[in-house]
Amino acid sequence: MIGFDKGPVLVTGASGGIGRATVRQLIEAGAEVIASGQNTDKLEQLAKETGCRVLPFDVTSEDSVKGALEDLDLWGVVNCAGFGGEIATPMDTDIAIFDKVISINTRGALLVTKYASQSMVRLGRGGAIVNVSSQASLAALKGHISYGSSKAALDNITRVSALELGQYDIRVNGVHPTVVMTPMSAWYWGKPEIEGPFLSQMPLGRWANEEEIAAPIVFLLSDGASMITGVSLPIDGGYTAR
């Protein structure tokens, strides 16, 4: 990969699986990486393993985001911080959980984009932002009223940001992963009555792993994607191609 000599790349949600894999692949590609997340122990371990810098802040607090990013020189951002919320229908959803999902997945990504892009414009070197969305924004999934809504709103943030920031040579794209099977997701997606029917509709017929999500993120940040902006890239084994 080329193009990672222009400035640091911030990865939020770096204490989670996709975030950690993205940090590792960016470091391998020669990027300077700043990792942010809620689990400081995991961040410190990641820093020891990769040499990344650590910058914890709260994506739900504008004061926290502003304080962390306002004077931070950045070239790239990966908005990976996320919260799954609950499995619920529109009839029984908990609005407090809905509000929390929106606060992290949507509002948090917008806050990071707001202050990171100000830095990029100030520096005048262009930049790239990748928002980690979900297949749940591209196809209706039962039980995902809060999560899917938060990611659909994030998709619009991606498109509008691409439109607004293109004049500064700042690219903004989104990736839409399918389920990455982890102990956290297995409680729902690992149920035979859920897993079997879902995978039967996916052309590749298997779950993704963190590395398979991180690699396209790294590509979209690289010079290889220098003419790509405003896209929604499914990484879903063909599920949304049905």
C-alpha positions in Angstrom: 0.0 0.0 0.0 1.1 3.6 -0.7 -0.1 6.9 0.5 0.3 6.6 4.3 3.1 9.2 4.6 0.8 12.2 4.7 -0.2 12.2 8.4 -1.7 10.1 11.2 -4.8 8.0 10.9 -7.2 8.0 13.8 -9.1 4.7 14.5 -12.0 4.9 16.9 -13.4 1.7 18.4 -9.9 0.4 18.4 -10.4 -1.7 21.5 -12.9 -3.8 19.5 -12.2 -6.6 17.0 -12.6 -4.8 13.7 -10.8 -1.7 15.1 -7.9 -3.7 16.4 -7.5 -5.5 13.1 -7.6 -2.2 11.2 -4.9 -0.7 13.4 -2.7 -3.7 12.8 -3.2 -3.6 9.1 -2.6 0.1 8.9 0.6 -0.2 10.8 1.7 -3.0 8.5 1.0 -0.7 5.5 3.3 2.0 7.0 0.7 4.3 8.5 1.1 6.3 11.7 -2.0 5.3 13.8 -3.7 6.9 16.7 -6.0 4.4 18.4 -9.1 5.4 20.5 -11.6 3.3 22.4 -13.3 2.8 25.7 -11.1 -0.1 27.0 -7.8 1.5 27.9 -6.2 -1.8 28.9 -6.8 -3.2 25.4 -5.6 0.0 23.9 -2.4 -0.1 25.9 -1.8 -3.7 24.9 -2.5 -2.8 21.2 0.1 0.0 21.5 2.7 -2.4 22.9 2.0 -4.9 20.0 1.9 -2.4 17.2 3.6 0.9 18.2 0.4 2.9 17.7 -0.4 6.0 19.8 -3.3 5.9 22.2 -5.9 8.6 22.6 -9.0 7.7 24.6 -12.0 9.9 24.4 -15.8 9.6 24.7 -17.5 9.8 21.3 -20.8 10.6 22.9 -19.4 13.9 24.4 -18.8 16.8 22.1 -16.5 18.4 24.7 -14.5 15.2 24.9 -14.2 14.8 21.1 -13.4 18.5 20.6 -10.8 18.4 23.4 -9.1 15.4 21.8 -9.2 16.4 18.2 -9.4 20.2 17.9 -5.6 20.7 17.7 -4.7 17.2 16.5 -3.1 17.0 13.1 -4.8 14.2 11.2 -4.9 12.9 7.6 -7.3 9.9 8.0 -10.1 8.6 10.2 -11.8 5.3 10.6 -15.1 5.7 12.5 -15.3 2.2 14.0 -16.8 3.0 17.4 -20.1 1.2 17.7 -22.8 -0.2 20.0 -25.1 -3.1 19.0 -28.0 -2.2 21.3 -30.7 -4.8 21.4 -32.6 -7.3 19.4 -36.1 -5.8 19.3 -39.1 -5.0 17.1 -40.5 -1.5 16.5 -43.3 -2.6 18.9 -41.2 -3.4 21.9 -37.9 -1.4 21.4 -36.5 0.4 24.4 -36.2 4.0 23.3 -33.4 4.6 25.9 -31.4 1.9 24.1 -32.3 3.4 20.7 -31.0 6.8 21.9 -27.7 5.2 23.1 -27.2 3.4 19.8 -27.8 6.7 17.9 -25.5 8.6 20.3 -22.6 6.3 19.6 -23.0 5.0 16.1 -24.4 8.1 14.4 -23.9 11.2 16.5 -20.4 10.0 17.6 -19.2 9.4 14.1 -20.5 12.9 13.1 -18.7 14.5 16.0 -15.4 12.8 15.1 -15.9 13.8 11.4 -16.7 17.4 12.4 -13.5 18.0 14.3 -11.2 15.7 12.3 -12.2 17.3 9.0 -11.5 20.8 10.5 -8.0 19.6 11.1 -7.7 18.2 7.6 -8.9 21.4 6.0 -6.6 23.4 8.2 -3.6 21.3 7.1 -4.5 21.5 3.4 -3.2 18.0 2.5 -6.5 16.3 1.8 -7.5 13.2 3.7 -9.7 10.2 3.8 -12.5 9.1 6.2 -14.0 5.6 6.3 -17.2 5.1 8.3 -17.9 1.5 9.4 -21.6 1.0 8.7 -23.4 -2.4 8.4 -25.3 -4.6 6.1 -28.2 -3.8 8.4 -28.4 -0.4 6.7 -28.7 -1.9 3.3 -31.2 -4.6 4.0 -33.9 -4.8 6.6 -33.0 -7.3 9.4 -35.5 -8.5 11.9 -34.8 -7.3 15.4 -32.4 -4.5 14.2 -34.6 -1.4 14.3 -32.2 0.6 16.4 -28.9 -0.6 15.0 -30.1 -0.5 11.4 -31.5 2.9 11.8 -28.3 4.2 13.3 -26.2 2.9 10.4 -28.6 4.1 7.8 -28.3 7.6 9.2 -24.5 7.1 9.2 -24.7 6.3 5.5 -26.2 9.7 4.8 -23.5 11.3 6.9 -21.0 9.6 4.6 -22.6 10.8 1.4 -23.2 14.4 2.5 -19.7 14.6 4.0 -18.2 13.3 0.7 -20.2 16.0 -1.1 -19.1 18.8 1.2 -15.5 17.8 1.7 -14.5 16.8 -1.8 -13.5 20.4 -2.6 -10.7 20.0 0.0 -9.6 16.7 -1.5 -11.0 14.8 1.5 -12.6 11.5 0.5 -15.4 9.9 2.6 -16.6 6.3 2.2 -18.5 3.7 4.1 -18.0 -0.1 4.5 -20.9 -2.4 5.3 -19.8 -5.6 7.0 -21.8 -8.7 7.6 -21.6 -10.4 11.0 -18.2 -11.1 12.4 -18.7 -14.1 14.6 -17.3 -13.4 18.0 -18.4 -14.5 21.5 -20.3 -11.2 21.7 -22.3 -11.8 18.5 -22.7 -15.6 18.9 -25.4 -15.3 21.6 -27.8 -14.2 18.8 -26.2 -15.0 15.4 -24.9 -18.4 16.6 -28.4 -19.7 17.3 -29.1 -22.5 14.8 -32.5 -21.0 14.0 -30.9 -17.7 13.2 -27.5 -18.8 11.7 -28.8 -21.4 9.3 -31.5 -19.4 7.5 -29.3 -16.3 7.3 -26.2 -18.1 5.9 -28.4 -20.0 3.4 -29.2 -16.6 1.8 -25.6 -15.5 1.6 -23.8 -16.6 -1.6 -20.5 -17.2 0.2 -22.3 -18.9 3.0 -20.1 -18.0 6.0 -19.4 -15.3 8.5 -16.6 -12.8 8.1 -13.5 -12.3 10.2 -12.0 -9.1 11.4 -9.2 -9.1 8.9 -11.6 -9.4 6.0 -13.3 -6.2 7.2 -10.1 -4.3 7.9 -8.5 -4.9 4.5 -11.1 -2.9 2.5 -10.9 -0.2 5.1 -7.2 0.1 4.6 -7.7 0.1 0.8 -10.2 3.0 1.0 -7.7 5.0 3.0 -4.9 4.4 0.5 -3.9 6.1 -2.7 -5.2 3.1 -4.5 -8.7 4.5 -3.8 -7.8 8.1 -4.7 -10.8 8.5 -7.1 -13.3 6.8 -4.8 -15.6 8.8 -2.5 -19.2 8.7 -1.4 -19.5 4.9 -1.8 -21.2 2.3 0.3 -19.1 -0.9 0.0 -20.8 -4.1 1.2 -18.4 -6.6 2.8 -21.2 -9.2 3.3 -20.4 -12.3 1.3 -23.0 -11.2 -1.3 -26.0 -11.0 1.1 -27.2 -7.7 -0.1 -26.8 -8.7 -3.8 -29.9 -10.9 -3.5 
